Amino acid sequence: MNPRILFFFQVMSLLGIWVFVLGVSAWIIRLIWIAHRLNDMPGASLAISVVAIPVFLTGASVLTYVFIGLRRGREKAE
């Protein structure tokens, strides 16, 4: 397979991960905002956001770090 096509799909999957993480984070933050606006108890949304947002951000950051590290290692090997 052409290395440029493979690199394109790798970058697209990396961008897809970040779009997913940022989308879920924005959705959870919006749930908290809506609960606050409606004078509702944001207990469940707040508890989920305290756990989910850092976990998703950490996972996406680790995957990005590994991707960049593997790309750097590949360039040195060539």
C-alpha positions as CSV (number, residue, x, y, z in Angstrom):
1,M,0.0,0.0,0.0
2,N,1.1,3.5,-0.7
3,P,2.7,5.1,2.4
4,R,1.0,8.4,1.8
5,I,-2.4,6.8,1.7
6,L,-1.6,4.9,4.9
7,F,-0.4,8.1,6.6
8,F,-3.6,9.9,5.5
9,F,-5.8,7.3,7.1
10,Q,-3.7,7.3,10.3
11,V,-4.0,11.1,10.6
12,M,-7.8,10.9,9.9
13,S,-8.2,8.3,12.6
14,L,-6.2,10.5,15.0
15,L,-8.4,13.5,14.1
16,G,-11.5,11.3,14.5
17,I,-10.5,10.4,18.1
18,W,-10.0,14.1,18.9
19,V,-13.4,15.1,17.4
20,F,-15.0,12.3,19.4
21,V,-13.3,13.4,22.7
22,L,-14.0,17.1,22.2
23,G,-17.6,16.3,21.1
24,V,-18.3,14.2,24.2
25,S,-16.7,16.8,26.5
26,A,-18.8,19.6,25.0
27,W,-21.9,17.5,25.3
28,I,-21.3,16.7,29.0
29,I,-20.5,20.4,29.7
30,R,-23.7,21.4,27.9
31,L,-25.7,18.9,30.1
32,I,-24.3,20.6,33.2
33,W,-25.1,24.0,31.8
34,I,-28.7,23.0,31.0
35,A,-29.1,21.5,34.5
36,H,-27.9,24.7,36.0
37,R,-30.2,26.8,33.8
38,L,-33.2,24.8,34.7
39,N,-32.3,24.9,38.4
40,D,-31.9,21.2,38.5
41,M,-29.5,19.2,40.5
42,P,-26.5,18.5,38.2
43,G,-25.4,15.6,40.4
44,A,-25.1,12.8,37.8
45,S,-23.9,15.1,35.0
46,L,-21.3,16.6,37.3
47,A,-20.1,13.2,38.6
48,I,-19.8,11.8,35.0
49,S,-17.9,14.8,33.8
50,V,-15.4,14.7,36.7
51,V,-14.5,11.2,35.6
52,A,-15.2,11.0,31.8
53,I,-13.7,14.2,30.5
54,P,-10.2,13.6,32.0
55,V,-10.2,10.0,31.0
56,F,-11.2,10.8,27.4
57,L,-8.6,13.6,27.2
58,T,-5.9,11.4,28.7
59,G,-6.7,8.6,26.3
60,A,-6.6,10.8,23.3
61,S,-3.4,12.5,24.5
62,V,-1.6,9.1,25.0
63,L,-2.7,8.0,21.5
64,T,-1.4,11.2,20.0
65,Y,1.9,10.9,21.9
66,V,2.4,7.4,20.7
67,F,1.5,8.3,17.1
68,I,4.0,11.2,17.1
69,G,6.6,9.1,18.8
70,L,6.2,6.3,16.3
71,R,6.4,8.7,13.4
72,R,9.6,10.3,14.8
73,G,11.2,6.8,15.3
74,R,10.3,5.9,11.7
75,E,11.9,9.0,10.3
76,K,15.2,8.3,12.2
77,A,15.1,4.6,11.0
78,E,14.8,5.6,7.3
